[in-house]
Amino acid sequence: MSSTMFHSPTMHSKPFNIPKNTHPSPPQNQPNSIPDNQNFNPNPLNSATKAAPWMKAPLLLEPNQVINFTKPNSKKTKSFHKKKEFELTQKVSGGRGKQAMKKILFNIENLEEIESAHKNLDQIEFGVSLGDDDGSENEGDHRRWGSRKMPWERAEKMVFRREKRVPPVTAADVSLDEGLLERLRGEARKMRSWVKVKKIGVSESVVEQIRMIWNSDELAMVKFDLPLCRNMDRAREIVETKTGGLVVWSKKDILVVYRGCNYKHTPRFSPNTYSTESSYQTLGNHEGEVDIMPVQGSLYEREADRLLDGLGPRFIDWWMPKPLPVDADMLPEVVPGYKPPSRLYPLRGTSKLTDNELTHLRKRAYYLPTHFVLGRNRNLQGSAAAILKLWEKCPIAKIAVKWGIPNTSNEQMASELKLLTGGVLLLRNKFVIILYRGKDFLPPDVADLVANREMEIKNFQLLEESARANTIETFNYVDQPVSDVSTVGTLQEFQSIQSEHKLKKKIGRASKELAKLNSVWDPTEPNEDREIITSEERECLKKMGLKMDSTLVLGK
């Protein structure tokens, strides 16, 4: 500004006269006009734009061309200039939304335009009007950005619609005619009486009630309670398997079962009829050989079925998706000759689990299928034997607690199984019990090898000790007393050292427990206000008081 408004003292040593104004005089009504017959005085006495004392040269601009430094009335102009200075450094309002991204791109484009303008500054002539620019053009560009698309947006929008759940094809849809099926569904919508299935599941009594209804009507309505109402597909499979009917209509927790065209009275329901020992079917070919064909299902179901094969009968009333777990209540209560498995602690380690290991095992158990279903509190030797057999393939056993069984205690179940198997309890609640086999678990084959090796080592020690004793007797002098014979390096010394070590360990553990009890124990001090009379004196004074006739009345 100083280069355009003032002359520097170094440029002109003497003041020079400014010629008269050659432009035509403005109209008389303009206050800043200057008559033609008057000479222009660059430094008038009453002028508001006097030169500074150190300035020797006069002003180059006329008073009507001086910039107006008065405060503008419009706050919008000031805010716009301030915004223009800090638009690339200030915080963009709107957070992470779409409008905030558009503001950022708008500022970047403005910066690119400014850089291109600086490069072509010598070739472009423009006028600057300070104080009059209200940023209308800039705001217009910003408004245009609101309707523009972002660089990464596509011309065509991709919409992912939620697919409707396709109802599964049931046995009724395949076997029954369409006209008959529509008639049965119309009658099913009008039914108002049903058979209640409680938490225990589709029991024998429920099947008998359904068959009694079928004797007089071809349809029977069944309403389910927890937990089967959460998985109605599984409930439909259970009802069709146990009753032999076809489900023709379903709504929420209700199923309507059709008895079939050729219905005959069937014998009473037997739970052993539907318990499957294995999920694989054996088929014979024309050459007489037996081929094993797996049941259709996902890879997860087939692998879980293969894991549970040979552990026991399956639980048909399972309320969760397949595979079906093993029914632990149908396993024997007592197993002859059962013993808890032998365990061997890891070398230079401990069998206890850290917090991180415990968390990792719990997360791992979440994705495992349920292996057993249990409803009995005691006599679980058969279940424990099946768990040990499972631990040879899978380190975690997941046991679900049956619904609707009276007097079930998950705490008692967990303690009984932990005592019989020696495992580590990872989780226990009223729905599930999770047991880990432990770091010191040994499979039966490995445990037998370890036991045989220990017996061999013990036999070698006995042979070595007997040979040592024979050698001592051979070279022993007759006059030497027997008490002077040294026991260094003998089996007796090893056994004594081992017994002393065990005794010290027990004493140390007992002393720690005693120290804890002593730290908690806080004896109370004896009461200072103690009676100094004996019991005989108390009885004597009591008899004397009862014989007295005079009394003292208090409280009046």
Rosetta blueprint (number, residue, H / E / L):
1 M L
2 S H
3 S H
4 T H
5 M H
6 F L
7 H L
8 S L
9 P L
10 T L
11 M L
12 H L
13 S L
14 K L
15 P L
16 F L
17 N L
18 I L
19 P L
20 K L
21 N L
22 T L
23 H L
24 P L
25 S L
26 P L
27 P L
28 Q L
29 N L
30 Q L
31 P L
32 N L
33 S L
34 I L
35 P L
36 D L
37 N L
38 Q L
39 N L
40 F L
41 N L
42 P L
43 N L
44 P L
45 L L
46 N L
47 S L
48 A L
49 T L
50 K L
51 A L
52 A L
53 P L
54 W L
55 M L
56 K L
57 A L
58 P L
59 L L
60 L L
61 L L
62 E L
63 P H
64 N H
65 Q H
66 V L
67 I L
68 N L
69 F L
70 T L
71 K L
72 P L
73 N L
74 S L
75 K H
76 K H
77 T H
78 K H
79 S H
80 F H
81 H H
82 K H
83 K H
84 K H
85 E H
86 F H
87 E L
88 L L
89 T L
90 Q L
91 K L
92 V L
93 S L
94 G L
95 G L
96 R L
97 G L
98 K H
99 Q H
100 A H
101 M H
102 K H
103 K H
104 I H
105 L H
106 F H
107 N H
108 I H
109 E H
110 N H
111 L H
112 E H
113 E H
114 I H
115 E H
116 S H
117 A H
118 H H
119 K H
120 N L
121 L L
122 D L
123 Q L
124 I L
125 E L
126 F L
127 G L
128 V L
129 S L
130 L L
131 G L
132 D L
133 D L
134 D L
135 G L
136 S H
137 E H
138 N H
139 E H
140 G H
141 D H
142 H H
143 R H
144 R H
145 W H
146 G H
147 S H
148 R L
149 K L
150 M L
151 P L
152 W L
153 E L
154 R L
155 A L
156 E L
157 K L
158 M L
159 V L
160 F L
161 R L
162 R L
163 E L
164 K L
165 R L
166 V L
167 P L
168 P L
169 V L
170 T L
171 A H
172 A H
173 D H
174 V H
175 S H
176 L L
177 D L
178 E H
179 G H
180 L H
181 L H
182 E H
183 R H
184 L H
185 R H
186 G H
187 E H
188 A H
189 R H
190 K L
191 M L
192 R L
193 S L
194 W L
195 V E
196 K E
197 V E
198 K L
199 K L
200 I L
201 G L
202 V L
203 S L
204 E H
205 S H
206 V H
207 V H
208 E H
209 Q H
210 I H
211 R H
212 M H
213 I H
214 W H
215 N L
216 S L
217 D L
218 E L
219 L E
220 A E
221 M E
222 V E
223 K E
224 F E
225 D L
226 L L
227 P L
228 L H
229 C H
230 R H
231 N L
232 M H
233 D H
234 R H
235 A H
236 R H
237 E H
238 I H
239 V H
240 E H
241 T H
242 K H
243 T H
244 G L
245 G L
246 L E
247 V E
248 V E
249 W E
250 S E
251 K E
252 K L
253 D L
254 I E
255 L E
256 V E
257 V E
258 Y E
259 R L
260 G L
261 C L
262 N L
263 Y L
264 K L
265 H L
266 T L
267 P L
268 R L
269 F L
270 S L
271 P H
272 N H
273 T H
274 Y L
275 S L
276 T L
277 E L
278 S L
279 S L
280 Y E
281 Q E
282 T E
283 L E
284 G E
285 N L
286 H L
287 E L
288 G L
289 E L
290 V E
291 D E
292 I E
293 M E
294 P E
295 V L
296 Q L
297 G L
298 S L
299 L H
300 Y H
301 E H
302 R H
303 E H
304 A H
305 D H
306 R H
307 L H
308 L H
309 D L
310 G L
311 L L
312 G L
313 P L
314 R E
315 F L
316 I L
317 D L
318 W L
319 W L
320 M L
321 P L
322 K L
323 P L
324 L L
325 P L
326 V E
327 D E
328 A H
329 D H
330 M H
331 L L
332 P L
333 E L
334 V L
335 V L
336 P L
337 G L
338 Y L
339 K L
340 P L
341 P L
342 S L
343 R E
344 L L
345 Y L
346 P L
347 L L
348 R L
349 G L
350 T L
351 S L
352 K L
353 L L
354 T L
355 D H
356 N H
357 E H
358 L H
359 T H
360 H H
361 L H
362 R H
363 K H
364 R H
365 A H
366 Y H
367 Y L
368 L L
369 P L
370 T L
371 H L
372 F E
373 V E
374 L E
375 G L
376 R L
377 N L
378 R L
379 N L
380 L L
381 Q H
382 G H
383 S H
384 A H
385 A H
386 A H
387 I H
388 L H
389 K H
390 L H
391 W H
392 E L
393 K L
394 C L
395 P L
396 I E
397 A E
398 K E
399 I E
400 A E
401 V E
402 K L
403 W L
404 G L
405 I L
406 P L
407 N L
408 T L
409 S L
410 N H
411 E H
412 Q H
413 M H
414 A H
415 S H
416 E H
417 L H
418 K H
419 L H
420 L H
421 T H
422 G L
423 G L
424 V E
425 L E
426 L E
427 L E
428 R E
429 N L
430 K L
431 F L
432 V E
433 I E
434 I E
435 L E
436 Y E
437 R L
438 G L
439 K L
440 D L
441 F E
442 L L
443 P L
444 P H
445 D H
446 V H
447 A H
448 D H
449 L H
450 V H
451 A H
452 N H
453 R H
454 E H
455 M H
456 E H
457 I H
458 K H
459 N H
460 F H
461 Q H
462 L H
463 L H
464 E H
465 E H
466 S H
467 A H
468 R H
469 A H
470 N H
471 T H
472 I H
473 E H
474 T H
475 F H
476 N L
477 Y L
478 V L
479 D L
480 Q L
481 P L
482 V H
483 S H
484 D H
485 V L
486 S L
487 T L
488 V L
489 G L
490 T L
491 L H
492 Q H
493 E H
494 F H
495 Q H
496 S H
497 I H
498 Q H
499 S H
500 E H
501 H H
502 K H
503 L H
504 K H
505 K H
506 K H
507 I H
508 G H
509 R H
510 A H
511 S H
512 K H
513 E H
514 L H
515 A H
516 K H
517 L H
518 N H
519 S H
520 V H
521 W L
522 D L
523 P L
524 T L
525 E L
526 P L
527 N L
528 E L
529 D L
530 R L
531 E L
532 I L
533 I L
534 T L
535 S H
536 E H
537 E H
538 R H
539 E H
540 C H
541 L H
542 K H
543 K H
544 M H
545 G H
546 L H
547 K H
548 M L
549 D L
550 S L
551 T L
552 L L
553 V L
554 L L
555 G L
556 K L
